[in-house]
């Protein structure tokens, strides 16, 4: 029988690394599905992170970074090391009469930082209120909502290279931001760990109210009296009205990306489905995945403890004791039916592990 205790690499005291074994992950994923991590460690400093990653390399262990677990679905136990990133802190690194550059540690909760910025009268992130997750996860997804994306305020980030332990700086161009995409989801995936993000925020309001639903929510306020705080509150209200609280019902928000099609494809689809919604996006059109899923008959579907939310077809939910494998199977059925009806593939926004 093999010894399940991690071997101690030279120069590393595992008791100081605080590595735990066989840890329940239900509290670390907003689907609240049962899964175990072979190992888990909570990391609160860059030096600690460097040592933990060195241990993974020497042990040949895969690793998975977790912030708040709001974009991950465990379909099985995780055989490697889960790293719960708890890097905290924020500091002003540049300041003038028009804007301020703020460096924020990767483990800071995103919504908490947005609210902190508003209290300091730093503006721009109000449309991104109540997005779950941490600051470090935000550039990976290039988070966006209500007409604003993270890249609009991005200056640079610092990321630790797993292979060398060296912290490198990445500009916006280096990050290759796209729609819910970045270098860190593509070529840089699992090669770097983001440790801090620097954002440039305005000192004067420049409200973005292009999204019809947001304009409607603020219709009772005169435009010249609107504040960023009111926009943030309206965004929070809209998000809460559309998306179930993960504390009450296991979910990870939108499960699929909105698919993108060319202008010619969109025109052909409109011939077959005149009610098909679409929004110009670069050289093509973005189609709401929720509409496709609802038209395919999945909105409100439930089978045992897995289902599709009754109010939002883009949200898969765990009603209690669903497994990750059951949720993945439901997602695959939805994808197959949308392809069958519309010939449009859907891709998960949630990371399936």
Protein Blocks (a to p, Z undefined) as FASTA:
>chain_A
ZZfbdcddehiafklnopaehiafklmccklpacddfbacddfbfklmmmmmmmmmmnop
acdddfklpacccfbdcfbdcdddfbecdddfbdcfkbccddddfklcfklmmmmmmmno
pahjlmmgoiacdfklmmmnopaeehiafklmccbdcdddfklopacdddfklnopaehi
afklmmmgokaccfbdcddddfbdcddfkbmklmmmmmmpcfklccfklmmmmmmmmmmm
mpccfklogcehjfbdcddddfklmmmmmmmmmmlccddehjbccddfklmmmmnopgop
aehjbccdfklmkbccdfklacfklmmmmmmmmmmmmmmmnopacddfbdcZZ
